[in-house]
Each structure stands twice: as C-alpha cells, then as structure tokens.
Amino acid sequence: MTEAMLRFHDVDNRLKDVLDALQGRVGGTKAKKGQLPPLVPNDHQIFTAVITKAVPPSGASEGGWLTITHLVRPGAG
C-alpha cells in the first residue's frame, strides 16, 4: 500500500481482510470473492490477533508484512 492508502484504510478493516483470506476468501465484493484453500477453516478458531498499521520508512518500497504464529495456551500442551 502507498502511504496515502495506509492513511485512508482503517486497521480493523485490514484485519477483516486477513481473516477472510486465511479462510480462503480473497478479493472483490462478497458476491464475487475468489476462493483459495483455507489455512484456517473458520476464524472462530482465532483467539488473539495483534495488528499494527505504520507508514513505511522513507525510501522503503510499498508493501506490508504479515506474520502468523501458532500459539499454545498454557496447559493446552
């Protein structure tokens, strides 16, 4: 995303896009969304999400980073 796009888009909507993509729903309107194999069958399985939006440093190329980590709750072995 460009700096202008980052400033325009709300962080909560980007999280919704990520959760949809993890479930295999990508791009377009709801009626025209593409399908990919889901990484997560249903987003109700996700208990924690941390999302941060930041303007890239000067000279950096446009884009973004996504890190997905499997966390195990204490005592869940």
PDB file of N, CA, C and O in Angstrom:
ATOM      1  N   MET A   1       0.835  -1.180   0.000  1.00  0.00           N
ATOM      2  CA  MET A   1       0.000   0.000   0.000  1.00  0.00           C
ATOM      3  C   MET A   1       0.882   1.246   0.000  1.00  0.00           C
ATOM      4  O   MET A   1       1.960   1.270   0.593  1.00  0.00           O
ATOM      5  N   THR A   2       0.405   2.247  -0.662  1.00  0.00           N
ATOM      6  CA  THR A   2       1.107   3.521  -0.615  1.00  0.00           C
ATOM      7  C   THR A   2       0.847   4.183   0.733  1.00  0.00           C
ATOM      8  O   THR A   2      -0.023   3.744   1.486  1.00  0.00           O
ATOM      9  N   GLU A   3       1.597   5.235   1.038  1.00  0.00           N
ATOM     10  CA  GLU A   3       1.380   5.956   2.293  1.00  0.00           C
ATOM     11  C   GLU A   3      -0.039   6.508   2.349  1.00  0.00           C
ATOM     12  O   GLU A   3      -0.684   6.462   3.397  1.00  0.00           O
ATOM     13  N   ALA A   4      -0.532   7.036   1.216  1.00  0.00           N
ATOM     14  CA  ALA A   4      -1.897   7.571   1.180  1.00  0.00           C
ATOM     15  C   ALA A   4      -2.919   6.470   1.464  1.00  0.00           C
ATOM     16  O   ALA A   4      -3.890   6.696   2.186  1.00  0.00           O
ATOM     17  N   MET A   5      -2.703   5.282   0.901  1.00  0.00           N
ATOM     18  CA  MET A   5      -3.628   4.170   1.140  1.00  0.00           C
ATOM     19  C   MET A   5      -3.593   3.744   2.611  1.00  0.00           C
ATOM     20  O   MET A   5      -4.631   3.456   3.206  1.00  0.00           O
ATOM     21  N   LEU A   6      -2.393   3.707   3.189  1.00  0.00           N
ATOM     22  CA  LEU A   6      -2.282   3.343   4.599  1.00  0.00           C
ATOM     23  C   LEU A   6      -3.030   4.320   5.488  1.00  0.00           C
ATOM     24  O   LEU A   6      -3.679   3.923   6.456  1.00  0.00           O
ATOM     25  N   ARG A   7      -2.937   5.588   5.159  1.00  0.00           N
ATOM     26  CA  ARG A   7      -3.615   6.598   5.967  1.00  0.00           C
ATOM     27  C   ARG A   7      -5.127   6.530   5.795  1.00  0.00           C
ATOM     28  O   ARG A   7      -5.870   6.901   6.704  1.00  0.00           O
ATOM     29  N   PHE A   8      -5.593   6.060   4.637  1.00  0.00           N
ATOM     30  CA  PHE A   8      -7.027   6.006   4.341  1.00  0.00           C
ATOM     31  C   PHE A   8      -7.706   4.796   4.974  1.00  0.00           C
ATOM     32  O   PHE A   8      -8.790   4.926   5.543  1.00  0.00           O
ATOM     33  N   HIS A   9      -7.086   3.625   4.885  1.00  0.00           N
ATOM     34  CA  HIS A   9      -7.722   2.372   5.311  1.00  0.00           C
ATOM     35  C   HIS A   9      -7.658   2.181   6.817  1.00  0.00           C
ATOM     36  O   HIS A   9      -6.607   2.364   7.430  1.00  0.00           O
ATOM     37  N   ASP A  10      -8.789   1.812   7.412  1.00  0.00           N
ATOM     38  CA  ASP A  10      -8.864   1.540   8.843  1.00  0.00           C
ATOM     39  C   ASP A  10      -8.208   0.203   9.167  1.00  0.00           C
ATOM     40  O   ASP A  10      -8.331  -0.757   8.407  1.00  0.00           O
ATOM     41  N   VAL A  11      -7.517   0.145  10.288  1.00  0.00           N
ATOM     42  CA  VAL A  11      -6.800  -1.057  10.681  1.00  0.00           C
ATOM     43  C   VAL A  11      -7.761  -2.231  10.930  1.00  0.00           C
ATOM     44  O   VAL A  11      -7.417  -3.376  10.637  1.00  0.00           O
ATOM     45  N   ASP A  12      -8.952  -1.960  11.463  1.00  0.00           N
ATOM     46  CA  ASP A  12      -9.887  -3.059  11.724  1.00  0.00           C
ATOM     47  C   ASP A  12     -10.368  -3.701  10.430  1.00  0.00           C
ATOM     48  O   ASP A  12     -10.620  -4.905  10.395  1.00  0.00           O
ATOM     49  N   ASN A  13     -10.498  -2.913   9.370  1.00  0.00           N
ATOM     50  CA  ASN A  13     -10.906  -3.487   8.084  1.00  0.00           C
ATOM     51  C   ASN A  13      -9.796  -4.332   7.475  1.00  0.00           C
ATOM     52  O   ASN A  13     -10.079  -5.321   6.799  1.00  0.00           O
ATOM     53  N   ARG A  14      -8.546  -3.964   7.700  1.00  0.00           N
ATOM     54  CA  ARG A  14      -7.431  -4.782   7.200  1.00  0.00           C
ATOM     55  C   ARG A  14      -7.410  -6.119   7.936  1.00  0.00           C
ATOM     56  O   ARG A  14      -7.113  -7.148   7.329  1.00  0.00           O
ATOM     57  N   LEU A  15      -7.720  -6.122   9.232  1.00  0.00           N
ATOM     58  CA  LEU A  15      -7.777  -7.379   9.974  1.00  0.00           C
ATOM     59  C   LEU A  15      -8.872  -8.276   9.409  1.00  0.00           C
ATOM     60  O   LEU A  15      -8.676  -9.484   9.277  1.00  0.00           O
ATOM     61  N   LYS A  16     -10.019  -7.696   9.076  1.00  0.00           N
ATOM     62  CA  LYS A  16     -11.100  -8.481   8.464  1.00  0.00           C
ATOM     63  C   LYS A  16     -10.635  -9.101   7.151  1.00  0.00           C
ATOM     64  O   LYS A  16     -10.945 -10.258   6.867  1.00  0.00           O
ATOM     65  N   ASP A  17      -9.887  -8.334   6.343  1.00  0.00           N
ATOM     66  CA  ASP A  17      -9.360  -8.863   5.079  1.00  0.00           C
ATOM     67  C   ASP A  17      -8.427 -10.044   5.325  1.00  0.00           C
ATOM     68  O   ASP A  17      -8.488 -11.046   4.614  1.00  0.00           O
ATOM     69  N   VAL A  18      -7.569  -9.925   6.325  1.00  0.00           N
ATOM     70  CA  VAL A  18      -6.630 -11.007   6.648  1.00  0.00           C
ATOM     71  C   VAL A  18      -7.382 -12.246   7.114  1.00  0.00           C
ATOM     72  O   VAL A  18      -7.070 -13.356   6.680  1.00  0.00           O
ATOM     73  N   LEU A  19      -8.371 -12.074   7.994  1.00  0.00           N
ATOM     74  CA  LEU A  19      -9.143 -13.222   8.482  1.00  0.00           C
ATOM     75  C   LEU A  19      -9.913 -13.884   7.346  1.00  0.00           C
ATOM     76  O   LEU A  19      -9.990 -15.112   7.288  1.00  0.00           O
ATOM     77  N   ASP A  20     -10.482 -13.093   6.446  1.00  0.00           N
ATOM     78  CA  ASP A  20     -11.157 -13.662   5.269  1.00  0.00           C
ATOM     79  C   ASP A  20     -10.179 -14.459   4.411  1.00  0.00           C
ATOM     80  O   ASP A  20     -10.493 -15.566   3.973  1.00  0.00           O
ATOM     81  N   ALA A  21      -8.992 -13.898   4.170  1.00  0.00           N
ATOM     82  CA  ALA A  21      -8.001 -14.576   3.339  1.00  0.00           C
ATOM     83  C   ALA A  21      -7.540 -15.888   3.980  1.00  0.00           C
ATOM     84  O   ALA A  21      -7.329 -16.878   3.279  1.00  0.00           O
ATOM     85  N   LEU A  22      -7.381 -15.901   5.307  1.00  0.00           N
ATOM     86  CA  LEU A  22      -7.000 -17.141   5.985  1.00  0.00           C
ATOM     87  C   LEU A  22      -8.048 -18.225   5.791  1.00  0.00           C
ATOM     88  O   LEU A  22      -7.735 -19.415   5.835  1.00  0.00           O
ATOM     89  N   GLN A  23      -9.289 -17.812   5.577  1.00  0.00           N
ATOM     90  CA  GLN A  23     -10.378 -18.771   5.347  1.00  0.00           C
ATOM     91  C   GLN A  23     -10.578 -19.071   3.862  1.00  0.00           C
ATOM     92  O   GLN A  23     -11.509 -19.785   3.490  1.00  0.00           O
ATOM     93  N   GLY A  24      -9.695 -18.518   3.005  1.00  0.00           N
ATOM     94  CA  GLY A  24      -9.748 -18.820   1.583  1.00  0.00           C
ATOM     95  C   GLY A  24     -10.588 -17.862   0.763  1.00  0.00           C
ATOM     96  O   GLY A  24     -10.753 -18.069  -0.439  1.00  0.00           O
ATOM     97  N   ARG A  25     -11.125 -16.814   1.382  1.00  0.00           N
ATOM     98  CA  ARG A  25     -11.950 -15.846   0.651  1.00  0.00           C
ATOM     99  C   ARG A  25     -11.101 -14.616   0.359  1.00  0.00           C
ATOM    100  O   ARG A  25     -10.651 -13.927   1.274  1.00  0.00           O
ATOM    101  N   VAL A  26     -10.886 -14.350  -0.934  1.00  0.00           N
ATOM    102  CA  VAL A  26      -9.991 -13.251  -1.302  1.00  0.00           C
ATOM    103  C   VAL A  26     -10.586 -12.387  -2.404  1.00  0.00           C
ATOM    104  O   VAL A  26     -11.296 -12.882  -3.279  1.00  0.00           O
ATOM    105  N   GLY A  27     -10.292 -11.094  -2.353  1.00  0.00           N
ATOM    106  CA  GLY A  27     -10.570 -10.137  -3.427  1.00  0.00           C
ATOM    107  C   GLY A  27     -12.022  -9.908  -3.739  1.00  0.00           C
ATOM    108  O   GLY A  27     -12.879 -10.750  -3.469  1.00  0.00           O
ATOM    109  N   GLY A  28     -12.287  -8.751  -4.315  1.00  0.00           N
ATOM    110  CA  GLY A  28     -13.608  -8.435  -4.836  1.00  0.00           C
ATOM    111  C   GLY A  28     -14.679  -8.231  -3.785  1.00  0.00           C
ATOM    112  O   GLY A  28     -14.418  -8.231  -2.582  1.00  0.00           O
ATOM    113  N   THR A  29     -15.888  -8.060  -4.278  1.00  0.00           N
ATOM    114  CA  THR A  29     -17.034  -7.904  -3.392  1.00  0.00           C
ATOM    115  C   THR A  29     -17.405  -9.265  -2.817  1.00  0.00           C
ATOM    116  O   THR A  29     -16.912 -10.292  -3.282  1.00  0.00           O
ATOM    117  N   LYS A  30     -18.265  -9.276  -1.816  1.00  0.00           N
ATOM    118  CA  LYS A  30     -18.668 -10.555  -1.220  1.00  0.00           C
ATOM    119  C   LYS A  30     -19.269 -11.491  -2.254  1.00  0.00           C
ATOM    120  O   LYS A  30     -19.048 -12.701  -2.197  1.00  0.00           O
ATOM    121  N   ALA A  31     -20.033 -10.940  -3.207  1.00  0.00           N
ATOM    122  CA  ALA A  31     -20.679 -11.770  -4.223  1.00  0.00           C
ATOM    123  C   ALA A  31     -19.675 -12.344  -5.217  1.00  0.00           C
ATOM    124  O   ALA A  31     -19.934 -13.381  -5.826  1.00  0.00           O
ATOM    125  N   LYS A  32     -18.520 -11.676  -5.388  1.00  0.00           N
ATOM    126  CA  LYS A  32     -17.564 -12.098  -6.411  1.00  0.00           C
ATOM    127  C   LYS A  32     -16.229 -12.546  -5.830  1.00  0.00           C
ATOM    128  O   LYS A  32     -15.242 -12.637  -6.561  1.00  0.00           O
ATOM    129  N   LYS A  33     -16.179 -12.824  -4.544  1.00  0.00           N
ATOM    130  CA  LYS A  33     -14.910 -13.203  -3.920  1.00  0.00           C
ATOM    131  C   LYS A  33     -14.371 -14.494  -4.518  1.00  0.00           C
ATOM    132  O   LYS A  33     -15.117 -15.422  -4.830  1.00  0.00           O
ATOM    133  N   GLY A  34     -13.044 -14.523  -4.669  1.00  0.00           N
ATOM    134  CA  GLY A  34     -12.374 -15.730  -5.123  1.00  0.00           C
ATOM    135  C   GLY A  34     -12.246 -16.724  -3.984  1.00  0.00           C
ATOM    136  O   GLY A  34     -12.481 -16.395  -2.821  1.00  0.00           O
ATOM    137  N   GLN A  35     -11.876 -17.929  -4.331  1.00  0.00           N
ATOM    138  CA  GLN A  35     -11.713 -18.974  -3.332  1.00  0.00           C
ATOM    139  C   GLN A  35     -10.318 -19.573  -3.444  1.00  0.00           C
ATOM    140  O   GLN A  35      -9.844 -19.854  -4.545  1.00  0.00           O
ATOM    141  N   LEU A  36      -9.678 -19.762  -2.326  1.00  0.00           N
ATOM    142  CA  LEU A  36      -8.404 -20.457  -2.217  1.00  0.00           C
ATOM    143  C   LEU A  36      -8.558 -21.519  -1.139  1.00  0.00           C
ATOM    144  O   LEU A  36      -9.496 -21.453  -0.344  1.00  0.00           O
ATOM    145  N   PRO A  37      -7.654 -22.501  -1.094  1.00  0.00           N
ATOM    146  CA  PRO A  37      -7.730 -23.459   0.004  1.00  0.00           C
ATOM    147  C   PRO A  37      -7.541 -22.714   1.336  1.00  0.00           C
ATOM    148  O   PRO A  37      -6.587 -21.948   1.476  1.00  0.00           O
ATOM    149  N   PRO A  38      -8.421 -22.924   2.301  1.00  0.00           N
ATOM    150  CA  PRO A  38      -8.303 -22.199   3.572  1.00  0.00           C
ATOM    151  C   PRO A  38      -7.122 -22.688   4.403  1.00  0.00           C
ATOM    152  O   PRO A  38      -6.825 -23.882   4.436  1.00  0.00           O
ATOM    153  N   LEU A  39      -6.455 -21.759   5.068  1.00  0.00           N
ATOM    154  CA  LEU A  39      -5.438 -22.105   6.050  1.00  0.00           C
ATOM    155  C   LEU A  39      -6.082 -22.314   7.411  1.00  0.00           C
ATOM    156  O   LEU A  39      -5.582 -23.080   8.234  1.00  0.00           O
ATOM    157  N   VAL A  40      -7.192 -21.630   7.640  1.00  0.00           N
ATOM    158  CA  VAL A  40      -7.970 -21.738   8.868  1.00  0.00           C
ATOM    159  C   VAL A  40      -9.415 -21.993   8.439  1.00  0.00           C
ATOM    160  O   VAL A  40     -10.005 -21.143   7.773  1.00  0.00           O
ATOM    161  N   PRO A  41     -10.006 -23.143   8.802  1.00  0.00           N
ATOM    162  CA  PRO A  41     -11.365 -23.443   8.358  1.00  0.00           C
ATOM    163  C   PRO A  41     -12.392 -22.395   8.775  1.00  0.00           C
ATOM    164  O   PRO A  41     -13.306 -22.084   8.011  1.00  0.00           O
ATOM    165  N   ASN A  42     -12.250 -21.855   9.970  1.00  0.00           N
ATOM    166  CA  ASN A  42     -13.204 -20.856  10.452  1.00  0.00           C
ATOM    167  C   ASN A  42     -12.472 -19.930  11.406  1.00  0.00           C
ATOM    168  O   ASN A  42     -11.714 -20.388  12.261  1.00  0.00           O
ATOM    169  N   ASP A  43     -12.694 -18.616  11.263  1.00  0.00           N
ATOM    170  CA  ASP A  43     -11.940 -17.687  12.100  1.00  0.00           C
ATOM    171  C   ASP A  43     -12.377 -17.687  13.566  1.00  0.00           C
ATOM    172  O   ASP A  43     -11.785 -16.980  14.381  1.00  0.00           O
ATOM    173  N   HIS A  44     -13.395 -18.460  13.909  1.00  0.00           N
ATOM    174  CA  HIS A  44     -13.727 -18.574  15.333  1.00  0.00           C
ATOM    175  C   HIS A  44     -12.627 -19.305  16.098  1.00  0.00           C
ATOM    176  O   HIS A  44     -12.603 -19.278  17.328  1.00  0.00           O
ATOM    177  N   GLN A  45     -11.715 -19.960  15.373  1.00  0.00           N
ATOM    178  CA  GLN A  45     -10.592 -20.662  15.992  1.00  0.00           C
ATOM    179  C   GLN A  45      -9.499 -19.698  16.460  1.00  0.00           C
ATOM    180  O   GLN A  45      -8.619 -20.086  17.228  1.00  0.00           O
ATOM    181  N   ILE A  46      -9.551 -18.453  16.004  1.00  0.00           N
ATOM    182  CA  ILE A  46      -8.522 -17.472  16.344  1.00  0.00           C
ATOM    183  C   ILE A  46      -8.925 -16.756  17.627  1.00  0.00           C
ATOM    184  O   ILE A  46      -9.993 -16.149  17.704  1.00  0.00           O
ATOM    185  N   PHE A  47      -8.062 -16.835  18.625  1.00  0.00           N
ATOM    186  CA  PHE A  47      -8.345 -16.235  19.928  1.00  0.00           C
ATOM    187  C   PHE A  47      -7.644 -14.900  20.121  1.00  0.00           C
ATOM    188  O   PHE A  47      -8.132 -14.049  20.865  1.00  0.00           O
ATOM    189  N   THR A  48      -6.507 -14.704  19.463  1.00  0.00           N
ATOM    190  CA  THR A  48      -5.741 -13.480  19.645  1.00  0.00           C
ATOM    191  C   THR A  48      -5.294 -12.961  18.291  1.00  0.00           C
ATOM    192  O   THR A  48      -4.818 -13.724  17.452  1.00  0.00           O
ATOM    193  N   ALA A  49      -5.448 -11.665  18.081  1.00  0.00           N
ATOM    194  CA  ALA A  49      -4.938 -11.016  16.873  1.00  0.00           C
ATOM    195  C   ALA A  49      -4.341  -9.681  17.284  1.00  0.00           C
ATOM    196  O   ALA A  49      -4.975  -8.887  17.978  1.00  0.00           O
ATOM    197  N   VAL A  50      -3.121  -9.452  16.847  1.00  0.00           N
ATOM    198  CA  VAL A  50      -2.449  -8.182  17.100  1.00  0.00           C
ATOM    199  C   VAL A  50      -2.159  -7.579  15.737  1.00  0.00           C
ATOM    200  O   VAL A  50      -1.510  -8.210  14.902  1.00  0.00           O
ATOM    201  N   ILE A  51      -2.633  -6.370  15.508  1.00  0.00           N
ATOM    202  CA  ILE A  51      -2.434  -5.732  14.217  1.00  0.00           C
ATOM    203  C   ILE A  51      -1.931  -4.313  14.449  1.00  0.00           C
ATOM    204  O   ILE A  51      -2.433  -3.585  15.305  1.00  0.00           O
ATOM    205  N   THR A  52      -0.933  -3.943  13.668  1.00  0.00           N
ATOM    206  CA  THR A  52      -0.342  -2.616  13.763  1.00  0.00           C
ATOM    207  C   THR A  52      -0.229  -2.047  12.362  1.00  0.00           C
ATOM    208  O   THR A  52       0.226  -2.724  11.441  1.00  0.00           O
ATOM    209  N   LYS A  53      -0.640  -0.818  12.211  1.00  0.00           N
ATOM    210  CA  LYS A  53      -0.518  -0.133  10.925  1.00  0.00           C
ATOM    211  C   LYS A  53       0.534   0.943  11.084  1.00  0.00           C
ATOM    212  O   LYS A  53       0.495   1.716  12.041  1.00  0.00           O
ATOM    213  N   ALA A  54       1.479   1.001  10.149  1.00  0.00           N
ATOM    214  CA  ALA A  54       2.537   2.004  10.227  1.00  0.00           C
ATOM    215  C   ALA A  54       2.933   2.436   8.826  1.00  0.00           C
ATOM    216  O   ALA A  54       2.914   1.637   7.890  1.00  0.00           O
ATOM    217  N   VAL A  55       3.286   3.692   8.690  1.00  0.00           N
ATOM    218  CA  VAL A  55       3.785   4.210   7.422  1.00  0.00           C
ATOM    219  C   VAL A  55       5.199   3.677   7.234  1.00  0.00           C
ATOM    220  O   VAL A  55       6.006   3.730   8.163  1.00  0.00           O
ATOM    221  N   PRO A  56       5.514   3.159   6.037  1.00  0.00           N
ATOM    222  CA  PRO A  56       6.861   2.628   5.827  1.00  0.00           C
ATOM    223  C   PRO A  56       7.909   3.735   5.936  1.00  0.00           C
ATOM    224  O   PRO A  56       7.619   4.896   5.645  1.00  0.00           O
ATOM    225  N   PRO A  57       9.121   3.381   6.353  1.00  0.00           N
ATOM    226  CA  PRO A  57      10.164   4.395   6.463  1.00  0.00           C
ATOM    227  C   PRO A  57      10.506   4.977   5.095  1.00  0.00           C
ATOM    228  O   PRO A  57      10.284   4.341   4.064  1.00  0.00           O
ATOM    229  N   SER A  58      11.038   6.171   5.100  1.00  0.00           N
ATOM    230  CA  SER A  58      11.418   6.845   3.861  1.00  0.00           C
ATOM    231  C   SER A  58      12.361   5.963   3.049  1.00  0.00           C
ATOM    232  O   SER A  58      13.324   5.411   3.580  1.00  0.00           O
ATOM    233  N   GLY A  59      12.073   5.840   1.768  1.00  0.00           N
ATOM    234  CA  GLY A  59      12.916   5.037   0.885  1.00  0.00           C
ATOM    235  C   GLY A  59      12.521   3.576   0.808  1.00  0.00           C
ATOM    236  O   GLY A  59      13.041   2.852  -0.041  1.00  0.00           O
ATOM    237  N   ALA A  60      11.623   3.120   1.661  1.00  0.00           N
ATOM    238  CA  ALA A  60      11.184   1.721   1.629  1.00  0.00           C
ATOM    239  C   ALA A  60      10.196   1.527   0.487  1.00  0.00           C
ATOM    240  O   ALA A  60       9.471   2.452   0.121  1.00  0.00           O
ATOM    241  N   SER A  61      10.171   0.343  -0.063  1.00  0.00           N
ATOM    242  CA  SER A  61       9.199   0.053  -1.109  1.00  0.00           C
ATOM    243  C   SER A  61       7.824  -0.156  -0.477  1.00  0.00           C
ATOM    244  O   SER A  61       7.703  -0.446   0.713  1.00  0.00           O
ATOM    245  N   GLU A  62       6.807  -0.001  -1.297  1.00  0.00           N
ATOM    246  CA  GLU A  62       5.443  -0.206  -0.806  1.00  0.00           C
ATOM    247  C   GLU A  62       5.254  -1.672  -0.462  1.00  0.00           C
ATOM    248  O   GLU A  62       5.983  -2.532  -0.957  1.00  0.00           O
ATOM    249  N   GLY A  63       4.292  -1.951   0.371  1.00  0.00           N
ATOM    250  CA  GLY A  63       4.003  -3.334   0.716  1.00  0.00           C
ATOM    251  C   GLY A  63       3.650  -3.462   2.180  1.00  0.00           C
ATOM    252  O   GLY A  63       3.411  -2.472   2.871  1.00  0.00           O
ATOM    253  N   GLY A  64       3.622  -4.668   2.627  1.00  0.00           N
ATOM    254  CA  GLY A  64       3.274  -4.922   4.008  1.00  0.00           C
ATOM    255  C   GLY A  64       3.872  -6.232   4.463  1.00  0.00           C
ATOM    256  O   GLY A  64       4.451  -6.975   3.670  1.00  0.00           O
ATOM    257  N   TRP A  65       3.729  -6.507   5.732  1.00  0.00           N
ATOM    258  CA  TRP A  65       4.245  -7.727   6.324  1.00  0.00           C
ATOM    259  C   TRP A  65       3.135  -8.396   7.098  1.00  0.00           C
ATOM    260  O   TRP A  65       2.319  -7.733   7.739  1.00  0.00           O
ATOM    261  N   LEU A  66       3.108  -9.694   7.035  1.00  0.00           N
ATOM    262  CA  LEU A  66       2.135 -10.477   7.780  1.00  0.00           C
ATOM    263  C   LEU A  66       2.885 -11.632   8.423  1.00  0.00           C
ATOM    264  O   LEU A  66       3.563 -12.399   7.740  1.00  0.00           O
ATOM    265  N   THR A  67       2.762 -11.751   9.735  1.00  0.00           N
ATOM    266  CA  THR A  67       3.378 -12.851  10.461  1.00  0.00           C
ATOM    267  C   THR A  67       2.269 -13.617  11.157  1.00  0.00           C
ATOM    268  O   THR A  67       1.473 -13.043  11.900  1.00  0.00           O
ATOM    269  N   ILE A  68       2.225 -14.905  10.914  1.00  0.00           N
ATOM    270  CA  ILE A  68       1.238 -15.767  11.567  1.00  0.00           C
ATOM    271  C   ILE A  68       1.998 -16.752  12.439  1.00  0.00           C
ATOM    272  O   ILE A  68       2.892 -17.453  11.966  1.00  0.00           O
ATOM    273  N   THR A  69       1.640 -16.799  13.703  1.00  0.00           N
ATOM    274  CA  THR A  69       2.317 -17.656  14.661  1.00  0.00           C
ATOM    275  C   THR A  69       1.301 -18.517  15.378  1.00  0.00           C
ATOM    276  O   THR A  69       0.261 -18.026  15.816  1.00  0.00           O
ATOM    277  N   HIS A  70       1.592 -19.775  15.499  1.00  0.00           N
ATOM    278  CA  HIS A  70       0.724 -20.673  16.261  1.00  0.00           C
ATOM    279  C   HIS A  70       1.137 -20.591  17.713  1.00  0.00           C
ATOM    280  O   HIS A  70       2.277 -20.901  18.059  1.00  0.00           O
ATOM    281  N   LEU A  71       0.235 -20.182  18.548  1.00  0.00           N
ATOM    282  CA  LEU A  71       0.499 -20.076  19.978  1.00  0.00           C
ATOM    283  C   LEU A  71      -0.245 -21.174  20.704  1.00  0.00           C
ATOM    284  O   LEU A  71      -1.368 -21.523  20.338  1.00  0.00           O
ATOM    285  N   VAL A  72       0.374 -21.714  21.724  1.00  0.00           N
ATOM    286  CA  VAL A  72      -0.264 -22.734  22.545  1.00  0.00           C
ATOM    287  C   VAL A  72      -0.546 -22.118  23.895  1.00  0.00           C
ATOM    288  O   VAL A  72       0.352 -21.580  24.543  1.00  0.00           O
ATOM    289  N   ARG A  73      -1.796 -22.198  24.319  1.00  0.00           N
ATOM    290  CA  ARG A  73      -2.168 -21.676  25.622  1.00  0.00           C
ATOM    291  C   ARG A  73      -1.513 -22.499  26.723  1.00  0.00           C
ATOM    292  O   ARG A  73      -1.376 -23.715  26.589  1.00  0.00           O
ATOM    293  N   PRO A  74      -1.109 -21.852  27.807  1.00  0.00           N
ATOM    294  CA  PRO A  74      -0.518 -22.607  28.923  1.00  0.00           C
ATOM    295  C   PRO A  74      -1.457 -23.719  29.382  1.00  0.00           C
ATOM    296  O   PRO A  74      -2.653 -23.503  29.581  1.00  0.00           O
ATOM    297  N   GLY A  75      -0.901 -24.891  29.541  1.00  0.00           N
ATOM    298  CA  GLY A  75      -1.697 -26.038  29.980  1.00  0.00           C
ATOM    299  C   GLY A  75      -2.427 -26.758  28.859  1.00  0.00           C
ATOM    300  O   GLY A  75      -3.082 -27.773  29.095  1.00  0.00           O
ATOM    301  N   ALA A  76      -2.317 -26.232  27.617  1.00  0.00           N
ATOM    302  CA  ALA A  76      -3.006 -26.858  26.491  1.00  0.00           C
ATOM    303  C   ALA A  76      -2.122 -27.884  25.802  1.00  0.00           C
ATOM    304  O   ALA A  76      -2.566 -28.562  24.875  1.00  0.00           O
ATOM    305  N   GLY A  77      -0.866 -28.005  26.246  1.00  0.00           N
ATOM    306  CA  GLY A  77       0.085 -28.991  25.792  1.00  0.00           C
ATOM    307  C   GLY A  77       0.253 -29.144  24.387  1.00  0.00           C
ATOM    308  O   GLY A  77       1.051 -29.971  23.947  1.00  0.00           O
TER     309      GLY A  77
END
